[in-house]
């Protein structure tokens, strides 16, 4: 029964698995130029957080605290975006939910 032509004609070929980087990363959902922009955004926001932490004294710290909040939030959101687009979480959530997010 395994060698009959009925079963061979209806069997679908095995789909190629997407190219993956180590740690389960895939680059299918984010084009190269957007990936490089997101990586640079993440690095620059981390540098901003580190530079803000180097300030030892300030007389009017409201602006510094706001900058700290914005740069830390930008860093965490960039990490979240990279995680969603570069892992299998994109397929788990679905494209419509990712776009809403």
Long-range contacts (C-beta under 8 A, 24 or more apart in sequence): 24-87, 24-88, 25-86, 25-87, 26-86, 26-87, 26-88, 27-86, 29-85, 29-86, 29-90, 30-85, 30-86, 35-86, 38-78, 38-81, 38-82, 38-85, 39-82, 41-74, 41-78, 42-75, 42-78, 42-79, 42-82, 45-71, 45-72, 45-74, 45-75, 45-78, 46-75, 48-74, 48-75, 49-75
